Amino acid sequence: MNAIILAAGKGTRLGKITEEHPKCLVSVGDRTILENMLENLLAVKVEEVTIVIGYLGNLIKEKIGSSFHGLKINYVENEIFNTTGTAFSLWKGMHKIFSSEENSINKSILILEGDVFFELKLLQDFIAIQHCNSTLVEKYREGLDGSFVELDQYNQVLQWLHKDMRDPEHSILEMYKTINIHKFASASIRNNFLPLLSKLAFKKQHISLEYVFHEMVKEGKCSIYAYQNDGKNWVEIDDVNDLKQAEAIFAPVLPNVEYEMVY
């Protein structure tokens, strides 16, 4: 199994914290978001990771290098990260992976956004499921926001909605928050996902990955199974409050640090 991590964005909602560090190098306790992610990928025997970098990408290269405790690390740069979204970053990474002769692979590909801090058991349980094309979700609860999916009775995704696409009149109480960790079979990526991603990412370079998933489900390009988290810990770190929540969960004994918000 291979993995691709999207880590090109600026993380502006973290204010001054990301002025000198890319978001994925923000620390929770004694580990950065990216180190925690790579440790977990290494533990589940992922063989190779491609990191899409952009903002302060040189610091990521310096911190991680070409190997992380034996896990091979490749880098793809999104030079126009300021004006593009996660869909374009993913296209850059996927194009690199699947344009190589050696990657006429028949392995699953994990797709992770580089701002999720999560426990190992969450990833272990997710990759153990038999569904080739799947995404991690959690049933709506107070405090969850962002992208949500609607599921059918078999846990197949019926609708995939970015926050900006949701009808404010439509209740999300029966929907499921995406955790931003996905798994796809390489054949599905080549035949369905990559052609649609290429078309949409170049047509609207600023669009998010969620928009591509929305169109994929809408057009029936690929069935995506939603694996529901059953209480294992994770935090999508978008702002200072998210960071404090992650510290409370994953690093209960920390120095008292005050974060200044920048609006």
C-alpha positions in Angstrom: 0.0 0.0 0.0 1.2 3.5 -0.9 0.0 6.8 0.5 -0.2 10.4 -0.6 -0.4 13.3 1.9 -1.6 16.8 0.9 0.5 19.4 2.7 0.8 22.4 0.4 -1.6 24.8 2.0 -0.8 27.8 4.3 -3.0 27.1 7.2 -3.9 30.7 7.7 -6.6 30.0 10.3 -3.9 29.0 12.7 -2.7 32.6 12.7 0.9 33.3 13.8 1.5 29.6 14.5 2.0 29.0 10.7 3.9 32.1 9.9 7.2 30.2 10.3 6.0 26.6 10.0 3.7 24.8 7.5 0.5 23.5 9.1 1.7 19.8 9.0 4.7 20.7 11.1 2.6 22.2 13.9 3.3 20.1 17.1 0.8 18.4 19.3 2.8 17.4 22.4 6.1 16.1 21.2 5.1 15.2 17.7 4.2 17.2 14.7 1.0 16.4 12.8 3.1 15.0 9.9 5.3 12.9 12.1 2.3 11.3 13.8 0.8 10.6 10.4 4.0 9.0 9.1 4.5 6.9 12.3 1.0 5.5 11.8 1.5 4.8 8.1 4.8 3.1 8.9 3.0 1.0 11.6 0.4 -0.3 9.1 3.2 -1.2 6.6 2.7 1.5 4.0 5.6 1.1 1.7 6.0 4.5 0.1 4.6 8.0 0.8 4.3 11.0 -1.6 4.0 14.3 0.1 2.6 17.3 -1.9 4.3 20.4 -0.6 3.9 24.1 -1.3 4.0 26.7 1.5 7.4 26.5 3.3 7.9 23.1 1.7 11.6 23.3 2.1 11.1 23.0 5.9 9.1 19.8 5.4 12.0 18.3 3.3 14.5 19.3 5.9 12.5 17.9 8.8 11.5 14.6 7.2 14.1 13.9 4.5 13.9 11.1 1.9 13.2 8.4 4.5 11.3 8.3 7.7 12.6 5.4 9.8 12.9 3.4 6.6 9.7 4.5 5.0 10.4 5.9 1.6 9.4 9.6 1.2 8.9 11.3 -2.2 8.0 15.0 -2.7 5.9 16.7 -5.3 5.8 20.5 -5.3 2.6 22.6 -6.0 4.3 25.8 -6.9 1.0 27.7 -7.3 -0.4 26.6 -3.9 -1.5 30.2 -3.2 -4.1 30.1 -6.0 -5.0 26.4 -6.1 -7.0 24.0 -3.9 -6.5 20.5 -2.6 -7.8 19.0 -5.9 -4.9 20.5 -7.8 -2.4 19.3 -5.2 -3.8 15.8 -5.4 -3.7 15.9 -9.2 0.0 16.9 -9.0 0.7 14.0 -6.7 -1.3 11.4 -8.5 0.1 12.3 -11.9 3.6 11.8 -10.5 2.7 8.4 -9.0 0.9 7.0 -12.0 3.1 8.4 -14.7 6.0 6.3 -13.5 6.6 2.9 -15.2 7.3 1.3 -11.9 3.9 2.4 -10.6 1.8 0.3 -12.9 0.9 -1.0 -9.5 -2.0 -2.9 -8.2 -1.8 -1.5 -4.7 -4.3 0.5 -2.8 -3.6 4.2 -2.3 -4.3 6.1 0.9 -5.1 9.8 0.5 -4.7 11.9 3.6 -5.0 15.6 4.1 -2.0 16.8 6.1 -3.9 18.4 9.0 -5.4 15.4 10.8 -4.0 14.1 14.0 -5.3 10.6 14.8 -4.6 7.5 16.8 -3.1 4.4 15.2 -6.1 2.1 15.8 -8.3 4.4 13.7 -6.0 3.8 10.7 -5.6 0.1 11.4 -9.3 -0.6 11.6 -9.9 1.5 8.4 -7.4 -0.3 6.2 -8.6 -3.7 7.5 -12.0 -3.4 5.8 -12.4 -5.2 2.5 -14.0 -2.4 0.5 -11.5 -1.2 -2.2 -12.8 2.4 -2.4 -13.7 3.8 1.0 -13.6 6.9 3.2 -13.4 7.4 7.0 -16.4 9.2 8.5 -18.0 9.9 11.9 -21.7 10.4 12.6 -22.6 14.0 13.3 -22.0 15.2 16.8 -21.9 18.7 18.3 -18.6 20.4 17.4 -18.1 18.7 14.0 -18.1 21.0 11.0 -16.8 21.0 7.4 -17.5 18.4 4.8 -20.3 15.8 5.3 -21.6 12.8 3.4 -25.0 11.2 3.2 -25.1 7.4 3.2 -27.5 4.8 2.1 -28.5 1.7 4.1 -25.4 -0.1 3.0 -23.0 2.7 4.0 -22.4 3.7 0.4 -21.9 7.5 -0.1 -25.0 9.1 -1.8 -23.9 12.7 -1.5 -20.6 14.4 -0.7 -20.9 18.0 0.3 -18.2 20.5 1.1 -19.2 23.1 3.7 -19.6 25.7 1.0 -21.9 23.4 -1.0 -24.3 22.6 1.8 -27.8 24.1 1.8 -28.1 26.0 5.1 -31.7 24.8 5.3 -30.6 21.2 5.1 -30.0 19.5 8.4 -26.7 17.6 8.9 -27.9 15.8 12.0 -28.3 12.5 10.1 -25.1 13.0 8.0 -21.5 12.0 8.6 -18.4 14.1 8.9 -15.5 13.1 6.6 -12.2 12.5 8.5 -10.1 13.3 5.4 -8.6 9.8 5.1 -9.5 7.8 2.0 -8.5 4.6 0.3 -8.8 3.7 -3.4 -7.8 0.8 -5.5 -5.2 1.8 -8.1 -7.5 0.6 -10.9 -10.3 2.9 -9.7 -7.8 5.8 -9.6 -6.6 5.2 -13.1 -9.9 4.5 -14.7 -12.3 6.8 -12.8 -10.7 9.1 -10.3 -7.7 10.5 -12.2 -9.5 11.4 -15.4 -12.2 13.3 -13.5 -9.6 14.9 -11.2 -7.6 16.0 -14.2 -10.6 17.6 -15.9 -11.9 19.4 -12.8 -8.6 20.5 -11.3 -7.6 22.3 -14.5 -11.0 23.7 -15.2 -11.2 25.2 -11.7 -7.8 25.1 -10.1 -9.0 26.5 -6.8 -11.5 23.7 -6.0 -11.3 21.4 -3.1 -10.9 17.7 -3.2 -14.4 17.4 -1.7 -15.8 18.9 -4.9 -14.2 16.1 -7.0 -15.6 13.5 -4.6 -19.0 15.2 -5.0 -18.9 15.0 -8.8 -17.6 11.4 -8.7 -20.5 10.3 -6.6 -23.0 12.4 -8.5 -21.9 10.9 -11.8 -21.8 7.4 -10.5 -18.1 7.1 -11.5 -17.2 5.0 -8.4 -19.0 3.5 -5.4 -17.4 4.7 -2.2 -18.0 2.9 1.1 -18.1 4.9 4.3 -16.4 3.3 7.3 -17.8 4.8 10.5 -15.4 5.6 13.3 -16.6 4.1 16.6 -15.0 6.4 19.2 -11.3 6.4 18.2 -9.6 9.7 18.6 -8.9 12.2 15.8 -8.8 15.9 15.3 -8.8 17.9 12.1 -6.6 20.9 13.0 -7.9 24.0 11.2 -7.6 26.6 13.9 -6.3 27.3 17.4 -9.3 25.8 19.1 -8.8 22.5 17.1 -5.1 22.6 18.2 -6.1 23.0 21.8 -8.5 20.1 21.5 -5.8 17.9 20.0 -3.5 18.7 22.8 -6.1 17.9 25.4 -6.7 14.5 23.8 -3.3 13.4 22.7 -0.9 15.3 25.1 -2.7 15.9 28.4 0.5 17.1 30.2 1.7 20.2 28.3 3.1 23.6 29.2 0.5 26.4 29.4 0.9 28.1 26.0 -1.2 31.0 24.9 -1.9 31.2 21.2 -2.7 34.6 19.6 -5.4 34.6 17.0 -4.8 36.7 13.8 -7.9 37.6 11.9 
